[in-house]
């Protein structure tokens, strides 16, 4: 037998969806929740920091610009989202190419 049932389903799925998942908008849309999960602890750490060291909070807040924090969280979220989805796409593409190469090798 050339392929298992799961491999046949994967090949059919990937042939239909590989171009859509390679697009930047798709990667951003579906990767942002993971990106925000990665950057939310930064915000939580910043907000909780004022409870454990009062003097650092007083000094930090005197020089703090909230737009920098928001921008940093957005940049981190987008970067992690794109990195994660691109890595996932590459992994699935590699699996697809390996299955195609196996088919080519067995046809010889």
N, C-alpha and C positions, 0 to 999 in steps of 0.2 A: 504494500500500500504506500502510495506516494506521500499523502498528507493525512494527518489526523483530522477529526471533525472540527476541533478548535482552530487548527491552522487554516482550514478552508474558510471558516467564518471570519477569521482575522484578515485573510487576504481579500475577501470580498468587501469587508468593512473598510480596510485601508485604501483599497483602490478607489472607493467612493469618497473618502473623507481626507485623503492626504493633502490635497491642494488647499482645502478649506482650513485645515488645522495649521498649515504652514503660513497663513496670512497673519500679519502683525496685529490686526484688529481682533482676530479670534484669540490669539495668544494673550493679548492684553485683557480682553473681556473675561476669559476663563481663568487667567492667572492672577488677577487682582485680589480675589479673596485670600489666596495663599500669601500674596505679598503683604496684604494688610495684617494677616495673622502674624507675619514675621516682624512687622514694624510696630504693632500695637504695644508690645512689651516696652519699647523705648518710651512711648508716651506714658505708660503706666509708671515706669521707673522715674520719669521726670516729675510726674504729679505726686508720687508718694515720697520723693526725696525730701520734700519740705517737712515731713513729719519726723525724720530721723536725724537731721542735722540743721538746726535753725539758722545758724550763722551762715552756712553755705547757701542756704535758701535766700537769705537777705542780700548777700553779695550777688548771687546769680540773678535774682529778680531785678536788681538795679541795672543790670546790663543786658537784660533779656529782651529779645524781639520775638514775639510769638509767630510771626510769619516765617522765621528761619526754621522753627520747629515743624510747622506745617509743611513747608517746602521739603525739609529733610525726610519727613515721613512719606510724603508723596514720591520723592525720588527713590527712596529705598523700596517702597512698595512696587513701583513700576519696574525697577531693576530686577527685583526678586521674581516678580510675575513673569517677565519676559525670559529671564534665565531659566526658570523652572519649566515653562512651557516649551521653550526651544530644546532643552535637554530631553524632555519627554518625547517631543516630536522626533528628535534624532534617534532615540532609543527604538521607537516604533518603526521608523524608516529602516534602521539597521536590521531589525527582525524581519521586515518585509523583504529586504534585499537578500538576506540569507536564505529565506524560503525560496525566492526566485532562483538563486544560484543553485540550490539543491535540486530544484526542478530541472534546470539546465544540465547539471551534472548527471542526473539519472536518465535524461533523454539521449545522451551520447552513446 
